[in-house]
């Protein structure tokens, strides 16, 4: 076995650093006979290649094996490259808790959804007025839109809402970038 240990590695544990340890480095495994090193999961092993490039590994399982007869005690460590992503074992589940009215969860995707929230209209109108106050620069437009937003709120879920909605949208045409996020919620208030 000792003849097979042609690599030299440095082992960095929580209890110290051990340099120039004879080893056999294989894909996903590193074998060493120096069992007085206290190897634990999360420890690091590095090897310098002839080119000068340093490979770094993270110990996933120390893999201590007791020897038998002429076979000495050894570590057969299961390792992964330090720069590789740790994968979940097959069958493992990941739980994501997504909370809130506008909660979204996207993995490697673009969110093109539109939220339609049936929250209290007063909260929506408060947010609409705040957007108008802070994002519309023209004082006259801002004043007229605030008046129409109040009119809209007063007519919410009544027969007069449709006419108020149409007047508001006509006035807001030049400011759609500000008003557009509120349109789905406003259309929910249209009477059936």
Secondary structure, DSSP 8 states (H G I E B T S, - for coil): -GGG--EEEEEEETTEEEEEEEEEEETTEEEE--TTS---TT-EEEEE-TTS-EEEEEEEE--EE--BTTB--EEEEEEEETTS-----TT--------STT----SSS-----------HHHHHHHHHHHHHHH---HHHHHHHHHHHHHHHHTTTSTTHHHHHHHHHHHHGGGHHHHHHHHHHHHHTS--
